[in-house]
Every structure is written in structure tokens, then in C-alpha cells.
């Protein structure tokens, strides 16, 4: 855990950075492929709605000695075709469940009698539940209305709390999660029940929670960004993703562990096709998809939308110019260090470079160390920082006429 905390601290401070926003094309391609498979599965296989949505009848009874083929033959003998026969485990008991289309009263009674006689089951022990097609249609309509209302409220809230482009990015992520979850159900043939719809609305809210946390950090990092030229909007948004990455992972793991436990327990102890399993299954799929979309879809989409604005395009140009100037200065410094200097030490250097060298050595620059003396120039002494005098380079005497006398100072005696 301490190791993970260290990584989180480095991500938060920007010492370690994962370029999520800069690789958005890769994430878009991956999501596009998953969405394509999900859409194809939805159109080709479709969703397997439970009786609560499409209407029909469900017969439940105990026949331990019967096989699935015997139950199917008994149902067909009762004049019903296309029934779904499966075993359902309830506690320690294993029952048969037969789902059929909508039946009339006489059809229901005839089917119960045929199954009772052929399977050796008392007709009083057969439980029948019928759902009319009108009721199923109403349930489907209410579920669709609830989903649409949820999405509208979310868009309005994000537009007020943040801005409309963040609302669009969050909406894209929600639709992404919705299509993937329903596509997995269509591809795997899982049954869609009212518990599935409840779980679907739950995971959309969970996905939105993770996205809002990231967006709040993005808003904090981009406040006052246009006043400088330190980073682009995409870079600031990517930093926000890295700063909240460990939190998103920890939150997702903590949320997935109990859901996975419920899924395993409901499948192992209660058998398949129970409401607890259906709820846990959609929660598990949706939470995985929601965590992915919050990191790899929502923020990159937001950055793409913001980078289209003129002020952020101008900011990107300023950042690029500043970065290119910094690189040029580094290249010039590297060339200056790599280049060989003359033996004289300062020959060939510019005035600015001489000034920098003098400042680095701790000496005050007094012109170039030469002062006028009459019509000639002589070397002068330069003072060290402590006040002591350091003699300048020794001046060689000039050769004059025969009457000229040379003094130690190098000056010619005037007659």
C-alpha cells in the first residue's frame, strides 16, 4: 500500500505522468471496436427480455427425476411451442421453470394438466404466474422514460455546475457505458429483467460520479490557464487525470469486490437466473465500463472540445513558441559547452558571454582591463571581491630611441 501511495504522490505532483489525453486516438479506436461489436450483437441477436417486459406465463414445479428433454416434450404436448425450460435453484431445492408466451385461461389449465400427467407431478404443486402483454409494455415504457429523464437531468446539472462541454463529454461517456453493457447482454444471451434496469441506472450514476471527480480536478487545474503559457488545456487535463488516477482505481476496486462476491454467491448457492444474479451481473459489467470511460473517454473528449476554442488554440501556440525557445536555448548552451575554447581563455567570446564568465568567477568587470595613459594603453589591476588587488597582465616595454630610458611601470620618461 505504501508503494501505491508513493506512485500516487508522484502522479499528483507530475513527477510521473501517463499520457491519457495525448493518446486519445488509441482509446477511441478501442472503444469504437467494442461499440461496433455491441451494436452488431444488438441488431443480430437482440436482447432476451424476461416475461415482465414481453408478457407471458411462468410455470414453476419440482420434478427431480425428470430431464430437460422430458419437460420440453411435456410442454409441446400441451400445445405450447417455443417455451424456455431451465432449472432454478432455490435454497436446497432445484425446481423447473417453464417460460411461455401469453396464454389464455383454458390454455394455461391444459398445459398444467399435461405436465402433471406426463411428469408425474401433482397439479397443485405447479405454480403459474402470468403477465399480460399490456403490463410488459408498460414496464418497458416506464424503464425507457426513466433512462431518458436520468440523462436529461444529468446534462442539465453538469451544464450548471461545470459547463456545457463537460456535460457533453459526460453524456458521451454515459452512452458509451450504456451501449457496451447492453451489447454484452445481447452477446452473452443474458436475460433482461426489471432488476437489470435497476442495476443499469445504478452503474450510470456510479460512472457519472467518477467522471465528476475528474472534471472537478480539471476545472481546478485549468483555472487561470489562459493568463500564461505554461501548458495547454490538454496537458492540464491530463495532469488532472493522473492526479485522480489512484483514487479512481481504489474506488473501483472497493466497489467491485462486494459486487463480485454477490455475483459468485448468487450463482453458486442460488443457481442461475435469479434476480440477485441479474442485478450483480449488470453492476459488475457497468462498473468496469464506467471506470474505463471516466479515464479514457470523458476527459479526452472534453479536451478535444476545448482545444477547438480560439483562445485555447492561441494558448497552444504560445506554449509551443515557449517550448521551442527553451529547446533552442538548451541547444545553444550545449553547443557552447561542447565547443573548444581558445588557450587564451576569453578570446572569441562575445561581450555577454564575457560578462557571464566574470559574474560566475566572482569578479567585477572593469571594462576590459585597459585604461588610457596619455597616448598609450596600459594594463590595469582588477580588484577581487575581498578588496585585494590582483595585478593585471604584465606590459612589455616598447623599444624607443637611443635616449629613451625604461622605468618599471613601463612608462617612458618625458624630457
Protein Blocks (a to p, Z undefined) as FASTA:
>chain_A
ZZmmmmmmmmmnomaccdfklmmmmmmmmmmmmmmmmmmmmmmnopaddfklnopadddd
ddfkbcfklmmmmmmmnopghiacddddehjbccdddddddddfklmmmmmmmmmmmnop
afklpccddddfklmmmmmmmmmmmmmmmmmmmmmmmmmmmmmklmmmmmmmmmmmmmmm
mmmmmmnopacdfklmmmmmmmmmmmmmmmmmmmmmmmmmmgoklmmcfbcfklmmmmmm
mmmmmmmmmmmmmmmmmmmmmmmmmmmmnoghifklmmmmmmmmmmmmmmmmmmmmmmmm
mmmmmmmpmklmmmmmmmmmmmmmmmmmmmmmmmmmmpccdfkopgoiafklmmmmmmmn
opacehjopacehjbccddddddfkopacdddddddddddfklccdfkopacdZZ
